[in-house]
Amino acid sequence: MRDLSSILLEWYDIHARPMPWRTSPADKLAGVRPDPYRVWLSEVMLQQTTVAAVKDYFNRFTTRWPTVSDLAAAQDGDVMGEWAGLGYYARARNLLKCARAVVADHNGVFPADHTALLKLPGIGPYTAASLSSIAYDLRHVVVDGNVERVMARLYDIHSPLPASKPELTAKAEALTPNTRTGDYAQAVMDLGATICTPKSPACGICPWRAPCAARKAGTALELPKKTPKKPKPTRHGTVYLAQRVDGAWLLERRPDKGLLGGMLGWPGSDWVDTSEPRPVGMPPVTGEWQVVGTEVRHTFTHFHLILTVMTAEAKADTNGYFLGPEDFRSSDLPTVMRKAFDLVQP
C-alpha cells in the first residue's frame, strides 16, 4: 500500500475545491505562494461558519481592505458593520487587534513561526497550525470537524467526541507529510467536505476507500460518535425600536465584551431565563410604545432567544444615538437585531 498522504495529494491535485482564499496546486507549481493575510482572514471567518456563508464576506473584506495594513487602519465600526450577520462577533474584535499587532510588531507581515503566531491576539492553536501549514508549509497538523470525521472512519474509532479528539489528532499528525503540508491539510478537509460527508459518504470514489477500516466494518455512517449535548435553555427579552419623524433610528453600540460585543443594536432589556414570555424592561425614551405581534426567535451557540419587539415614535428633540436614513444600514446590524427591524417594516 502506497503512502496515504501521497495518494491523497494526487487526488487533491485534481479535485481541490476552488476557494477565493486558496492558492491552487497548479498555481503553486507556477510559483505563486499563498498570501498569509488571506489564509488568516479565511480561517478566522470559517470558525464555526460554513464555506458558503463566508465567501461573500471574504470577498467584501479583501476588496475593501486588501492587505493586513489596510485592515489595521480601518475604523472599528466599519469592520464590525461589514462583519454583521456572520456571527461570533468576538472574532471581528480580535481580527482588528491581530491586524494591528501584525503591523505594529511584525512590520505588516505574519511571522512564519508557530510560536510567534500563538502570541498574536485571537490566534489559538488551530489558527496558528493552519497559518503555519497552509501559508508557510511548516509541518503542523490541522484538525477541524472534517478531519476528525475522516480519521474516525479511516481507523474505525468509536470513542465519542470530544473525548476522542487527542486520539484523532494523533492519527492525523502521523499521516501529515514533511512536504506539501499545506496542500495535505487542505486535502483532508476537502475529502471530509466533499466525499467523506456526515450523512452520505461517497465511499465508492474515495481515494482512501481501500484502507478505510470503517468502510470494511460497515460502520462509516455511525462515525464519529459524539457525546450527547445538553438541551439549550431559552431566554427572553425585549427590544425597543424608536424612530423620529425625520426617519432616524435610535441605536446603541453594545459593550466590547460579551455577546454581540461592539455591534450596533436596538436598546433592550437583559436576556434572562424565565417562563415569562415578555420580561418588562425600561424603554429607552418616553413614547407610546406598542408591542409588535410577532416575536423574534434566534438561536445562539448556548441558548435560544425569544424577543418581544416594541415600537414607538420618538419626539424630534429626543436625546440619544440616532442614525438618519442616509447613515443607517440594516445590513450593519447583527442577525438577531435585523430580524427585529424586518418585523417593523411595512
Secondary structure as the mmCIF struct_conf table of DSSP 4:
data_model
#
loop_
_struct_conf.conf_type_id
_struct_conf.id
_struct_conf.beg_label_comp_id
_struct_conf.beg_label_asym_id
_struct_conf.beg_label_seq_id
_struct_conf.end_label_comp_id
_struct_conf.end_label_asym_id
_struct_conf.end_label_seq_id
HELX_RH_AL_P HELX_RH_AL_P1 LEU A 4 HIS A 15
HELX_LH_PP_P HELX_LH_PP_P1 ALA A 16 PRO A 18
TURN_TY1_P TURN_TY1_P1 PRO A 20 TRP A 21
HELX_LH_PP_P HELX_LH_PP_P2 ARG A 22 SER A 24
HELX_RH_AL_P HELX_RH_AL_P2 PRO A 25 LEU A 29
TURN_TY1_P TURN_TY1_P2 ALA A 30 GLY A 31
HELX_LH_PP_P HELX_LH_PP_P3 VAL A 32 PRO A 34
HELX_RH_AL_P HELX_RH_AL_P3 PRO A 36 LEU A 46
TURN_TY1_P TURN_TY1_P3 GLN A 47 GLN A 48
BEND BEND1 THR A 49 THR A 49
HELX_RH_AL_P HELX_RH_AL_P4 VAL A 51 ARG A 64
BEND BEND2 THR A 67 THR A 67
HELX_RH_AL_P HELX_RH_AL_P5 VAL A 68 ALA A 72
TURN_TY1_P TURN_TY1_P4 ALA A 73 ALA A 73
BEND BEND3 ALA A 74 ALA A 74
HELX_RH_AL_P HELX_RH_AL_P6 ASP A 76 TRP A 83
TURN_TY1_P TURN_TY1_P5 ALA A 84 GLY A 85
BEND BEND4 LEU A 86 LEU A 86
TURN_TY1_P TURN_TY1_P6 TYR A 89 TYR A 89
HELX_RH_AL_P HELX_RH_AL_P7 ALA A 90 HIS A 106
TURN_TY1_P TURN_TY1_P7 ASN A 107 GLY A 108
BEND BEND5 VAL A 109 VAL A 109
BEND BEND6 ALA A 112 ALA A 112
HELX_RH_AL_P HELX_RH_AL_P8 HIS A 114 LEU A 118
TURN_TY1_P TURN_TY1_P8 LYS A 119 LYS A 119
BEND BEND7 LEU A 120 LEU A 120
TURN_TY1_P TURN_TY1_P9 PRO A 121 GLY A 122
HELX_RH_AL_P HELX_RH_AL_P9 PRO A 125 SER A 130
HELX_RH_PI_P HELX_RH_PI_P1 LEU A 131 ALA A 135
HELX_RH_AL_P HELX_RH_AL_P10 TYR A 136 TYR A 136
HELX_RH_AL_P HELX_RH_AL_P11 GLY A 145 LEU A 154
TURN_TY1_P TURN_TY1_P10 TYR A 155 ASP A 156
BEND BEND8 SER A 159 SER A 159
HELX_LH_PP_P HELX_LH_PP_P4 PRO A 160 PRO A 160
STRN STRN1 LEU A 161 LEU A 161
TURN_TY1_P TURN_TY1_P11 PRO A 162 SER A 164
HELX_RH_AL_P HELX_RH_AL_P12 LYS A 165 LEU A 175
BEND BEND9 ASN A 178 ARG A 180
HELX_RH_AL_P HELX_RH_AL_P13 THR A 181 THR A 194
TURN_TY1_P TURN_TY1_P12 ILE A 195 ILE A 195
BEND BEND10 CYS A 196 CYS A 196
BEND BEND11 PRO A 198 SER A 200
HELX_RH_3T_P HELX_RH_3T_P1 CYS A 203 ILE A 205
TURN_TY1_P TURN_TY1_P13 PRO A 207 PRO A 211
HELX_RH_AL_P HELX_RH_AL_P14 ALA A 213 ALA A 217
TURN_TY1_P TURN_TY1_P14 GLY A 218 GLY A 218
HELX_RH_3T_P HELX_RH_3T_P2 ALA A 220 GLU A 222
BEND BEND12 PRO A 224 PRO A 224
STRN STRN2 LYS A 226 LYS A 226
HELX_LH_PP_P HELX_LH_PP_P5 THR A 227 PRO A 233
STRN STRN3 THR A 234 ARG A 244
TURN_TY1_P TURN_TY1_P15 VAL A 245 ASP A 246
BEND BEND13 GLY A 247 GLY A 247
STRN STRN4 TRP A 249 LEU A 250
STRN STRN5 GLU A 252 ARG A 253
HELX_LH_PP_P HELX_LH_PP_P6 ARG A 254 PRO A 255
BEND BEND14 ASP A 256 GLY A 258
TURN_TY1_P TURN_TY1_P16 LEU A 259 GLY A 262
STRN STRN6 LEU A 264 GLY A 265
STRN STRN7 GLY A 268 GLY A 268
STRN STRN8 VAL A 272 ASP A 273
BEND BEND15 SER A 275 SER A 275
BEND BEND16 PRO A 277 ARG A 278
BEND BEND17 PRO A 284 VAL A 285
BEND BEND18 GLY A 287 GLY A 287
STRN STRN9 GLN A 290 VAL A 291
BEND BEND19 GLY A 293 THR A 294
HELX_LH_PP_P HELX_LH_PP_P7 GLU A 295 GLU A 295
STRN STRN10 VAL A 296 THR A 299
BEND BEND20 THR A 301 HIS A 302
STRN STRN11 HIS A 304 ALA A 314
HELX_LH_PP_P HELX_LH_PP_P8 LYS A 315 LYS A 315
TURN_TY1_P TURN_TY1_P17 ALA A 316 ASP A 317
BEND BEND21 GLY A 320 GLY A 320
STRN STRN12 PHE A 322 LEU A 323
TURN_TY1_P TURN_TY1_P18 PRO A 325 ASP A 327
HELX_RH_3T_P HELX_RH_3T_P3 SER A 330 ASP A 332
BEND BEND22 LEU A 333 LEU A 333
HELX_RH_AL_P HELX_RH_AL_P15 THR A 335 VAL A 344
#
